[in-house]
Amino acid sequence: MNTLTWDEFQNVDIRVGTIVDVAEFPEARRPAYKLKVDLGPELGVRKSSAQITDLYTPDTLLGKRVLAVVNFPPKQIGPFVSECLVTGFYREDGAVVLSTVDQDIENGARLA
């Protein structure tokens, strides 16, 4: 495991957001969805590609509160530009479990 300093960790900007739109992404190399995540008034709605089709359907994703890294540069993924990274954890079988929050908090709140 690599170690990092507190200053390095503080450079990672992780915010709470709500998934407000989900679309299939058939052009992706691996099964994925195109997400729109509302990150609050400061950051607005940002797009993300997520390989989370093993455990989630579009219906189960709408309204889900997630944690997203918002200070990566935009990344071209085929015909789609991802503007944030929705975070999750790999299970033993390779499926991704989304990082979520368990209390009500405003979109855009930063991980402390």
N, C-alpha and C positions, 0 to 999 in steps of 0.2 A: 504494500500500500504506500502511495506517495503521500508525503505530508505537505501542508501548505500553511502559510502564515494567515493570521487574522485579516490582515490587509488584503491578501489575495482572495480570501473568502468573501469579504465585503464587496469586491468587484463584481461578483455574480449577483445580478439583479433578478430575484425570483419573486413573482407576484401572483396573487390570487386572481382567478378569472372564471367566468361562467361561459360554458360552451353554448353558443346561440345559433349555430348552424352546422350541419354535418352533410357532407356529400361523398358519394363513392368516388374513388380515385383509380379508375381502371388503367390509367397510363402508368401507374407506379410499378416498379419492378417486383416488389412484394406487396401483398394486399395491404391497403391503407385507406384512410379517410382523409378528406380535406375538411379541416375544422375552421370555424371562426370563433374566436374567444374574446369576450368583452372583458377588457382589463381596466375598466373604469374611465372616468373623465380625462385623466392626464394622458393615458396611453391609447384609449379608444379600442376599437375592435381590430384584432390582428389575426392573420391566417397562420395555420400550422398544418403540416402533414404528419399523420401519426399512424404507425403500424400497430393498431390496437384492435384489429378485426376479430381476433380469436375470442375475446371475452366481451366485446361490446358491439351493440347494434346502433344504428343512427338514433333510434327511439330511446335507448337507454343512455345515450350520451347527451342529448339535449337537456340543458339545465344543470348538468353536472358541474360542480365547483372543482377546479383543478389548479395546480401550481405550474407556472410557466416561467422559463428563463426568457427575459425580454431584451437583453442587451447583447445578443449575438447579431452579427450582420445578417441581412436577408440571405437566404440560401435557395438557389434554383434547384428544383427537384422536378425534372422533366419539364412539362409546360407550366408548372406551378411554382410560385415564389413563397417560401415559408418565412414568416416574419417573427416567429417565436418558437420556442421548444417546449412542448407540453411534456412534463416529467412523469416518469413511472419506474416501476421495478420489474425486472425479469423474474418470472417464476422458473422453477426447475425445468418445466416443459417448454420454456421459451416464450410463453405468453406474457404480455405486459399488463401489469396492474397499475392503473393511474394513481398518481399522488393527488390526494384530495384533502380538504379541510373538514373538521368535524363540528365546527361552530359557525354561527352566522358572522360574517365579516365582509366588509365592503370590497367590491372588485377593485383591484389595483393596490390593495394592501401589500406591503413588502415583507418578505420573510425576514425576521429579526435574528 
